[in-house]
């Protein structure tokens, strides 16, 4: 694996709220699966990964 190494411009530790939710109807076409969400303390959805 070739990984290009670059110097980061900024690195900081930030506090977020990590929520795991179940999504899906539980059918063959729409199975239930876990979704990771990351929220700011102000209630803004920052990222979501299924």
Predicted model as a PDB file, atoms N, CA, C, CB and O in Angstrom, pLDDT in the B-factor column:
MODEL        1                                                                  
ATOM      1  N   UNK A   1       0.837  -1.170   0.000  1.00 66.00           N  
ATOM      2  CA  UNK A   1       0.000   0.000   0.000  1.00 66.00           C  
ATOM      3  C   UNK A   1       0.889   1.243   0.000  1.00 66.00           C  
ATOM      4  CB  UNK A   1      -0.956  -0.007   1.212  1.00 66.00           C  
ATOM      5  O   UNK A   1       1.749   1.396   0.867  1.00 66.00           O  
ATOM      6  N   UNK A   2       0.683   2.109  -0.955  1.00 75.00           N  
ATOM      7  CA  UNK A   2       1.415   3.367  -1.036  1.00 75.00           C  
ATOM      8  C   UNK A   2       0.634   4.465  -0.342  1.00 75.00           C  
ATOM      9  CB  UNK A   2       1.693   3.747  -2.498  1.00 75.00           C  
ATOM     10  O   UNK A   2      -0.447   4.839  -0.796  1.00 75.00           O  
ATOM     11  N   UNK A   3       1.164   4.982   0.744  1.00 75.00           N  
ATOM     12  CA  UNK A   3       0.516   6.075   1.464  1.00 75.00           C  
ATOM     13  C   UNK A   3       1.396   7.304   1.332  1.00 75.00           C  
ATOM     14  CB  UNK A   3       0.271   5.713   2.969  1.00 75.00           C  
ATOM     15  O   UNK A   3       2.560   7.294   1.734  1.00 75.00           O  
ATOM     16  N   UNK A   4       0.835   8.356   0.768  1.00 78.00           N  
ATOM     17  CA  UNK A   4       1.579   9.600   0.608  1.00 78.00           C  
ATOM     18  C   UNK A   4       1.608  10.324   1.955  1.00 78.00           C  
ATOM     19  CB  UNK A   4       0.941  10.502  -0.502  1.00 78.00           C  
ATOM     20  O   UNK A   4       0.566  10.634   2.531  1.00 78.00           O  
ATOM     21  N   UNK A   5       2.808  10.584   2.439  1.00 82.00           N  
ATOM     22  CA  UNK A   5       2.958  11.253   3.730  1.00 82.00           C  
ATOM     23  C   UNK A   5       3.066  12.755   3.514  1.00 82.00           C  
ATOM     24  CB  UNK A   5       4.198  10.722   4.492  1.00 82.00           C  
ATOM     25  O   UNK A   5       3.923  13.239   2.775  1.00 82.00           O  
ATOM     26  N   UNK A   6       2.178  13.471   4.177  1.00 86.00           N  
ATOM     27  CA  UNK A   6       2.194  14.927   4.123  1.00 86.00           C  
ATOM     28  C   UNK A   6       2.113  15.472   5.538  1.00 86.00           C  
ATOM     29  CB  UNK A   6       1.028  15.471   3.253  1.00 86.00           C  
ATOM     30  O   UNK A   6       1.544  14.835   6.425  1.00 86.00           O  
ATOM     31  N   UNK A   7       2.665  16.614   5.741  1.00 90.00           N  
ATOM     32  CA  UNK A   7       2.599  17.246   7.051  1.00 90.00           C  
ATOM     33  C   UNK A   7       1.220  17.851   7.247  1.00 90.00           C  
ATOM     34  CB  UNK A   7       3.696  18.323   7.204  1.00 90.00           C  
ATOM     35  O   UNK A   7       0.747  18.597   6.390  1.00 90.00           O  
ATOM     36  N   UNK A   8       0.563  17.540   8.368  1.00 89.00           N  
ATOM     37  CA  UNK A   8      -0.750  18.148   8.615  1.00 89.00           C  
ATOM     38  C   UNK A   8      -0.627  19.645   8.849  1.00 89.00           C  
ATOM     39  CB  UNK A   8      -1.430  17.486   9.817  1.00 89.00           C  
ATOM     40  O   UNK A   8       0.357  20.114   9.421  1.00 89.00           O  
ATOM     41  N   UNK A   9      -1.619  20.384   8.410  1.00 91.00           N  
ATOM     42  CA  UNK A   9      -1.660  21.830   8.625  1.00 91.00           C  
ATOM     43  C   UNK A   9      -2.204  22.174  10.004  1.00 91.00           C  
ATOM     44  CB  UNK A   9      -2.508  22.501   7.551  1.00 91.00           C  
ATOM     45  O   UNK A   9      -1.866  23.210  10.577  1.00 91.00           O  
ATOM     46  N   UNK A  10      -3.057  21.287  10.533  1.00 93.00           N  
ATOM     47  CA  UNK A  10      -3.643  21.542  11.845  1.00 93.00           C  
ATOM     48  C   UNK A  10      -4.070  20.222  12.459  1.00 93.00           C  
ATOM     49  CB  UNK A  10      -4.845  22.516  11.743  1.00 93.00           C  
ATOM     50  O   UNK A  10      -4.649  19.374  11.781  1.00 93.00           O  
ATOM     51  N   UNK A  11      -3.786  20.049  13.732  1.00 93.00           N  
ATOM     52  CA  UNK A  11      -4.233  18.885  14.483  1.00 93.00           C  
ATOM     53  C   UNK A  11      -4.807  19.406  15.792  1.00 93.00           C  
ATOM     54  CB  UNK A  11      -3.061  17.852  14.727  1.00 93.00           C  
ATOM     55  O   UNK A  11      -4.166  20.182  16.501  1.00 93.00           O  
ATOM     56  N   UNK A  12      -6.032  18.966  16.107  1.00 95.00           N  
ATOM     57  CA  UNK A  12      -6.624  19.381  17.370  1.00 95.00           C  
ATOM     58  C   UNK A  12      -7.556  18.298  17.876  1.00 95.00           C  
ATOM     59  CB  UNK A  12      -7.376  20.714  17.214  1.00 95.00           C  
ATOM     60  O   UNK A  12      -8.130  17.540  17.094  1.00 95.00           O  
ATOM     61  N   UNK A  13      -7.698  18.233  19.162  1.00 94.00           N  
ATOM     62  CA  UNK A  13      -8.620  17.314  19.793  1.00 94.00           C  
ATOM     63  C   UNK A  13      -9.922  18.064  20.039  1.00 94.00           C  
ATOM     64  CB  UNK A  13      -8.032  16.734  21.118  1.00 94.00           C  
ATOM     65  O   UNK A  13      -9.942  19.100  20.705  1.00 94.00           O  
ATOM     66  N   UNK A  14     -11.016  17.522  19.490  1.00 92.00           N  
ATOM     67  CA  UNK A  14     -12.311  18.178  19.648  1.00 92.00           C  
ATOM     68  C   UNK A  14     -13.279  17.216  20.326  1.00 92.00           C  
ATOM     69  CB  UNK A  14     -12.871  18.648  18.275  1.00 92.00           C  
ATOM     70  O   UNK A  14     -13.170  15.999  20.177  1.00 92.00           O  
ATOM     71  N   UNK A  15     -14.205  17.765  21.055  1.00 96.00           N  
ATOM     72  CA  UNK A  15     -15.194  16.970  21.756  1.00 96.00           C  
ATOM     73  C   UNK A  15     -16.456  16.871  20.912  1.00 96.00           C  
ATOM     74  CB  UNK A  15     -15.505  17.574  23.138  1.00 96.00           C  
ATOM     75  O   UNK A  15     -17.027  17.884  20.508  1.00 96.00           O  
ATOM     76  N   UNK A  16     -16.888  15.635  20.648  1.00 97.00           N  
ATOM     77  CA  UNK A  16     -18.122  15.393  19.898  1.00 97.00           C  
ATOM     78  C   UNK A  16     -18.948  14.357  20.649  1.00 97.00           C  
ATOM     79  CB  UNK A  16     -17.817  14.914  18.438  1.00 97.00           C  
ATOM     80  O   UNK A  16     -18.454  13.680  21.551  1.00 97.00           O  
ATOM     81  N   UNK A  17     -20.203  14.248  20.263  1.00 98.00           N  
ATOM     82  CA  UNK A  17     -21.101  13.244  20.823  1.00 98.00           C  
ATOM     83  C   UNK A  17     -21.240  12.134  19.789  1.00 98.00           C  
ATOM     84  CB  UNK A  17     -22.501  13.861  21.200  1.00 98.00           C  
ATOM     85  O   UNK A  17     -21.654  12.381  18.656  1.00 98.00           O  
ATOM     86  N   UNK A  18     -20.894  10.912  20.179  1.00 97.00           N  
ATOM     87  CA  UNK A  18     -20.970   9.743  19.284  1.00 97.00           C  
ATOM     88  C   UNK A  18     -22.243   8.983  19.630  1.00 97.00           C  
ATOM     89  CB  UNK A  18     -19.693   8.810  19.423  1.00 97.00           C  
ATOM     90  O   UNK A  18     -22.429   8.561  20.771  1.00 97.00           O  
ATOM     91  N   UNK A  19     -23.122   8.809  18.639  1.00 98.00           N  
ATOM     92  CA  UNK A  19     -24.398   8.119  18.814  1.00 98.00           C  
ATOM     93  C   UNK A  19     -24.447   6.956  17.836  1.00 98.00           C  
ATOM     94  CB  UNK A  19     -25.609   9.088  18.598  1.00 98.00           C  
ATOM     95  O   UNK A  19     -24.091   7.111  16.667  1.00 98.00           O  
ATOM     96  N   UNK A  20     -24.886   5.794  18.303  1.00 98.00           N  
ATOM     97  CA  UNK A  20     -25.087   4.629  17.439  1.00 98.00           C  
ATOM     98  C   UNK A  20     -26.584   4.352  17.409  1.00 98.00           C  
ATOM     99  CB  UNK A  20     -24.273   3.367  17.948  1.00 98.00           C  
ATOM    100  O   UNK A  20     -27.208   4.140  18.448  1.00 98.00           O  
ATOM    101  N   UNK A  21     -27.156   4.358  16.197  1.00 98.00           N  
ATOM    102  CA  UNK A  21     -28.581   4.111  16.049  1.00 98.00           C  
ATOM    103  C   UNK A  21     -28.801   2.881  15.173  1.00 98.00           C  
ATOM    104  CB  UNK A  21     -29.291   5.344  15.449  1.00 98.00           C  
ATOM    105  O   UNK A  21     -27.932   2.494  14.391  1.00 98.00           O  
ATOM    106  N   UNK A  22     -29.977   2.275  15.319  1.00 98.00           N  
ATOM    107  CA  UNK A  22     -30.383   1.180  14.442  1.00 98.00           C  
ATOM    108  C   UNK A  22     -31.268   1.777  13.358  1.00 98.00           C  
ATOM    109  CB  UNK A  22     -31.132   0.037  15.236  1.00 98.00           C  
ATOM    110  O   UNK A  22     -32.182   2.550  13.646  1.00 98.00           O  
ATOM    111  N   UNK A  23     -30.989   1.413  12.108  1.00 98.00           N  
ATOM    112  CA  UNK A  23     -31.757   1.931  10.981  1.00 98.00           C  
ATOM    113  C   UNK A  23     -32.167   0.756  10.093  1.00 98.00           C  
ATOM    114  CB  UNK A  23     -30.932   2.988  10.172  1.00 98.00           C  
ATOM    115  O   UNK A  23     -31.412  -0.204   9.940  1.00 98.00           O  
ATOM    116  N   UNK A  24     -33.341   0.832   9.519  1.00 97.00           N  
ATOM    117  CA  UNK A  24     -33.842  -0.202   8.626  1.00 97.00           C  
ATOM    118  C   UNK A  24     -35.153  -0.766   9.136  1.00 97.00           C  
ATOM    119  CB  UNK A  24     -32.816  -1.315   8.470  1.00 97.00           C  
ATOM    120  O   UNK A  24     -35.490  -0.642  10.313  1.00 97.00           O  
ATOM    121  N   UNK A  25     -35.885  -1.388   8.227  1.00 97.00           N  
ATOM    122  CA  UNK A  25     -37.205  -1.925   8.561  1.00 97.00           C  
ATOM    123  C   UNK A  25     -37.159  -3.386   9.000  1.00 97.00           C  
ATOM    124  CB  UNK A  25     -38.128  -1.787   7.376  1.00 97.00           C  
ATOM    125  O   UNK A  25     -38.170  -3.921   9.454  1.00 97.00           O  
ATOM    126  N   UNK A  26     -36.011  -4.037   8.873  1.00 96.00           N  
ATOM    127  CA  UNK A  26     -35.904  -5.435   9.255  1.00 96.00           C  
ATOM    128  C   UNK A  26     -36.376  -6.399   8.197  1.00 96.00           C  
ATOM    129  CB  UNK A  26     -36.665  -5.669  10.490  1.00 96.00           C  
ATOM    130  O   UNK A  26     -36.651  -7.563   8.486  1.00 96.00           O  
ATOM    131  N   UNK A  27     -36.472  -5.918   6.963  1.00 97.00           N  
ATOM    132  CA  UNK A  27     -36.866  -6.776   5.852  1.00 97.00           C  
ATOM    133  C   UNK A  27     -35.633  -7.173   5.047  1.00 97.00           C  
ATOM    134  CB  UNK A  27     -37.902  -6.067   4.949  1.00 97.00           C  
ATOM    135  O   UNK A  27     -34.540  -6.650   5.267  1.00 97.00           O  
ATOM    136  N   UNK A  28     -35.819  -8.098   4.117  1.00 97.00           N  
ATOM    137  CA  UNK A  28     -34.703  -8.524   3.269  1.00 97.00           C  
ATOM    138  C   UNK A  28     -34.174  -7.351   2.436  1.00 97.00           C  
ATOM    139  CB  UNK A  28     -35.142  -9.681   2.342  1.00 97.00           C  
ATOM    140  O   UNK A  28     -32.966  -7.213   2.241  1.00 97.00           O  
ATOM    141  N   UNK A  29     -35.087  -6.512   1.952  1.00 97.00           N  
ATOM    142  CA  UNK A  29     -34.682  -5.360   1.140  1.00 97.00           C  
ATOM    143  C   UNK A  29     -34.142  -4.202   1.965  1.00 97.00           C  
ATOM    144  CB  UNK A  29     -35.846  -4.881   0.321  1.00 97.00           C  
ATOM    145  O   UNK A  29     -33.400  -3.363   1.454  1.00 97.00           O  
ATOM    146  N   UNK A  30     -34.516  -4.153   3.250  1.00 97.00           N  
ATOM    147  CA  UNK A  30     -34.088  -3.052   4.126  1.00 97.00           C  
ATOM    148  C   UNK A  30     -33.759  -3.604   5.514  1.00 97.00           C  
ATOM    149  CB  UNK A  30     -35.194  -1.951   4.222  1.00 97.00           C  
ATOM    150  O   UNK A  30     -34.497  -3.371   6.472  1.00 97.00           O  
ATOM    151  N   UNK A  31     -32.630  -4.347   5.618  1.00 97.00           N  
ATOM    152  CA  UNK A  31     -32.285  -4.956   6.910  1.00 97.00           C  
ATOM    153  C   UNK A  31     -31.896  -3.899   7.945  1.00 97.00           C  
ATOM    154  CB  UNK A  31     -31.136  -5.957   6.733  1.00 97.00           C  
ATOM    155  O   UNK A  31     -31.435  -2.811   7.600  1.00 97.00           O  
ATOM    156  N   UNK A  32     -32.090  -4.238   9.204  1.00 98.00           N  
ATOM    157  CA  UNK A  32     -31.664  -3.353  10.294  1.00 98.00           C  
ATOM    158  C   UNK A  32     -30.137  -3.368  10.353  1.00 98.00           C  
ATOM    159  CB  UNK A  32     -32.287  -3.798  11.671  1.00 98.00           C  
ATOM    160  O   UNK A  32     -29.516  -4.429  10.290  1.00 98.00           O  
ATOM    161  N   UNK A  33     -29.541  -2.188  10.474  1.00 97.00           N  
ATOM    162  CA  UNK A  33     -28.085  -2.065  10.589  1.00 97.00           C  
ATOM    163  C   UNK A  33     -27.763  -0.899  11.503  1.00 97.00           C  
ATOM    164  CB  UNK A  33     -27.421  -1.872   9.193  1.00 97.00           C  
ATOM    165  O   UNK A  33     -28.594  -0.019  11.727  1.00 97.00           O  
ATOM    166  N   UNK A  34     -26.548  -0.902  12.028  1.00 98.00           N  
ATOM    167  CA  UNK A  34     -26.124   0.153  12.935  1.00 98.00           C  
ATOM    168  C   UNK A  34     -25.502   1.303  12.166  1.00 98.00           C  
ATOM    169  CB  UNK A  34     -25.139  -0.388  13.965  1.00 98.00           C  
ATOM    170  O   UNK A  34     -24.768   1.098  11.199  1.00 98.00           O  
ATOM    171  N   UNK A  35     -25.803   2.510  12.606  1.00 98.00           N  
ATOM    172  CA  UNK A  35     -25.293   3.732  11.987  1.00 98.00           C  
ATOM    173  C   UNK A  35     -24.601   4.553  13.069  1.00 98.00           C  
ATOM    174  CB  UNK A  35     -26.444   4.553  11.299  1.00 98.00           C  
ATOM    175  O   UNK A  35     -25.171   4.793  14.133  1.00 98.00           O  
ATOM    176  N   UNK A  36     -23.374   4.981  12.796  1.00 98.00           N  
ATOM    177  CA  UNK A  36     -22.633   5.844  13.701  1.00 98.00           C  
ATOM    178  C   UNK A  36     -22.859   7.289  13.309  1.00 98.00           C  
ATOM    179  CB  UNK A  36     -21.130   5.502  13.689  1.00 98.00           C  
ATOM    180  O   UNK A  36     -22.676   7.661  12.149  1.00 98.00           O  
ATOM    181  N   UNK A  37     -23.252   8.099  14.265  1.00 98.00           N  
ATOM    182  CA  UNK A  37     -23.433   9.532  14.033  1.00 98.00           C  
ATOM    183  C   UNK A  37     -22.534  10.305  14.992  1.00 98.00           C  
ATOM    184  CB  UNK A  37     -24.927   9.948  14.215  1.00 98.00           C  
ATOM    185  O   UNK A  37     -22.288   9.878  16.120  1.00 98.00           O  
ATOM    186  N   UNK A  38     -22.053  11.443  14.522  1.00 97.00           N  
ATOM    187  CA  UNK A  38     -21.210  12.316  15.325  1.00 97.00           C  
ATOM    188  C   UNK A  38     -21.847  13.698  15.341  1.00 97.00           C  
ATOM    189  CB  UNK A  38     -19.749  12.370  14.770  1.00 97.00           C  
ATOM    190  O   UNK A  38     -22.050  14.309  14.292  1.00 97.00           O  
ATOM    191  N   UNK A  39     -22.159  14.185  16.535  1.00 98.00           N  
ATOM    192  CA  UNK A  39     -22.885  15.438  16.736  1.00 98.00           C  
ATOM    193  C   UNK A  39     -22.027  16.433  17.510  1.00 98.00           C  
ATOM    194  CB  UNK A  39     -24.209  15.185  17.479  1.00 98.00           C  
ATOM    195  O   UNK A  39     -21.218  16.047  18.354  1.00 98.00           O  
ATOM    196  N   UNK A  40     -22.214  17.718  17.212  1.00 96.00           N  
ATOM    197  CA  UNK A  40     -21.583  18.761  18.016  1.00 96.00           C  
ATOM    198  C   UNK A  40     -22.385  18.940  19.296  1.00 96.00           C  
ATOM    199  CB  UNK A  40     -21.486  20.103  17.228  1.00 96.00           C  
ATOM    200  O   UNK A  40     -23.523  18.479  19.393  1.00 96.00           O  
ATOM    201  N   UNK A  41     -21.795  19.604  20.272  1.00 95.00           N  
ATOM    202  CA  UNK A  41     -22.520  19.880  21.517  1.00 95.00           C  
ATOM    203  C   UNK A  41     -23.670  20.853  21.289  1.00 95.00           C  
ATOM    204  CB  UNK A  41     -21.566  20.442  22.575  1.00 95.00           C  
ATOM    205  O   UNK A  41     -24.552  20.982  22.138  1.00 95.00           O  
ATOM    206  N   UNK A  42     -23.668  21.532  20.156  1.00 96.00           N  
ATOM    207  CA  UNK A  42     -24.740  22.468  19.813  1.00 96.00           C  
ATOM    208  C   UNK A  42     -25.897  21.784  19.087  1.00 96.00           C  
ATOM    209  CB  UNK A  42     -24.190  23.591  18.952  1.00 96.00           C  
ATOM    210  O   UNK A  42     -26.883  22.438  18.748  1.00 96.00           O  
ATOM    211  N   UNK A  43     -25.790  20.471  18.845  1.00 97.00           N  
ATOM    212  CA  UNK A  43     -26.874  19.731  18.211  1.00 97.00           C  
ATOM    213  C   UNK A  43     -26.794  19.639  16.700  1.00 97.00           C  
ATOM    214  CB  UNK A  43     -28.150  20.345  18.575  1.00 97.00           C  
ATOM    215  O   UNK A  43     -27.790  19.312  16.053  1.00 97.00           O  
ATOM    216  N   UNK A  44     -25.637  19.918  16.121  1.00 97.00           N  
ATOM    217  CA  UNK A  44     -25.462  19.832  14.672  1.00 97.00           C  
ATOM    218  C   UNK A  44     -24.863  18.476  14.307  1.00 97.00           C  
ATOM    219  CB  UNK A  44     -24.561  20.985  14.153  1.00 97.00           C  
ATOM    220  O   UNK A  44     -23.844  18.075  14.868  1.00 97.00           O  
ATOM    221  N   UNK A  45     -25.497  17.767  13.363  1.00 98.00           N  
ATOM    222  CA  UNK A  45     -24.963  16.500  12.870  1.00 98.00           C  
ATOM    223  C   UNK A  45     -23.717  16.791  12.043  1.00 98.00           C  
ATOM    224  CB  UNK A  45     -26.028  15.724  12.027  1.00 98.00           C  
ATOM    225  O   UNK A  45     -23.796  17.476  11.023  1.00 98.00           O  
ATOM    226  N   UNK A  46     -22.578  16.283  12.469  1.00 97.00           N  
ATOM    227  CA  UNK A  46     -21.309  16.551  11.798  1.00 97.00           C  
ATOM    228  C   UNK A  46     -20.970  15.479  10.753  1.00 97.00           C  
ATOM    229  CB  UNK A  46     -20.189  16.643  12.827  1.00 97.00           C  
ATOM    230  O   UNK A  46     -20.466  15.786   9.673  1.00 97.00           O  
ATOM    231  N   UNK A  47     -21.256  14.215  11.095  1.00 97.00           N  
ATOM    232  CA  UNK A  47     -20.917  13.118  10.191  1.00 97.00           C  
ATOM    233  C   UNK A  47     -21.769  11.915  10.522  1.00 97.00           C  
ATOM    234  CB  UNK A  47     -19.418  12.763  10.281  1.00 97.00           C  
ATOM    235  O   UNK A  47     -22.259  11.753  11.639  1.00 97.00           O  
ATOM    236  N   UNK A  48     -21.932  11.065   9.503  1.00 98.00           N  
ATOM    237  CA  UNK A  48     -22.691   9.833   9.674  1.00 98.00           C  
ATOM    238  C   UNK A  48     -22.032   8.747   8.839  1.00 98.00           C  
ATOM    239  CB  UNK A  48     -24.185  10.024   9.269  1.00 98.00           C  
ATOM    240  O   UNK A  48     -21.684   8.966   7.679  1.00 98.00           O  
ATOM    241  N   UNK A  49     -21.862   7.560   9.446  1.00 97.00           N  
ATOM    242  CA  UNK A  49     -21.261   6.438   8.713  1.00 97.00           C  
ATOM    243  C   UNK A  49     -22.138   5.214   8.908  1.00 97.00           C  
ATOM    244  CB  UNK A  49     -19.795   6.156   9.193  1.00 97.00           C  
ATOM    245  O   UNK A  49     -22.388   4.782  10.033  1.00 97.00           O  
ATOM    246  N   UNK A  50     -22.604   4.659   7.783  1.00 93.00           N  
ATOM    247  CA  UNK A  50     -23.446   3.466   7.843  1.00 93.00           C  
ATOM    248  C   UNK A  50     -22.582   2.233   7.794  1.00 93.00           C  
ATOM    249  CB  UNK A  50     -24.469   3.450   6.698  1.00 93.00           C  
ATOM    250  O   UNK A  50     -23.098   1.116   7.832  1.00 93.00           O  
TER     251      UNK A  50                                                      
ENDMDL                                                                          
END                                                                             
